[in-house]
Amino acid sequence: MTDCAAIALALFDDWEKRDYDAIMVHFADAAVVRDHPRNTTLTAASDIRGWMESWVTACGDATAGAKATVSSPNGAVIEGTYAGTNTGPLGPLPASGRTVSMPFAVVFGFDGAGKVTTYDVYYDQYTLLSQLGHIPALA
C-alpha cells in the first residue's frame, strides 16, 4: 500500500531543498494543481514547476514547516506554515522586504503508482498580502 503522507512530505522536503526536478517526479503526467485563493488551475508540468518555484522567488529563505495530518491509500492532507522574507516578486507584486508567516493546507490525491494527481492548496491570501504590505492589515 502506498504511504501517501510520506510521498507528500517528500515533495515538501524536495521543495525545502529547492530540488525542482525531484519535486516534479512526484507528479503524475496529468496532474492538476489548484491554487484556490488565486482561483488558478495548473495542468502543464512547466506551469506546475513554475508555480512551485514562484514561492521561492518571492521569499528566497522560505520554509514550509509541512506536517502530515491525514493519510489514506489514495490521499493525504499536509498542513504547514509558509514563512520567509519577501525579497523577490510575488506574481505582479514587487518585493516588500517584509516577513510573512502564513498557515496553509494541501489536499493531495494519488494514483495507484503513488504519483500526485491532484494538489489543492488553501491559504489565507489576505494574511499573505497584508503581512507583505500590499494591502492594509485589519484593525
Secondary structure as UniProt FT lines:
FT   HELIX           4..16
FT   TURN            17..18
FT   HELIX           20..25
FT   STRAND          27..35
FT   HELIX           36..38
FT   STRAND          40..42
FT   HELIX           45..58
FT   TURN            60..61
FT   STRAND          67..72
FT   TURN            73..74
FT   STRAND          75..85
FT   TURN            91..92
FT   STRAND          99..110
FT   TURN            112..113
FT   STRAND          116..123
FT   HELIX           125..131
FT   TURN            132..133
//
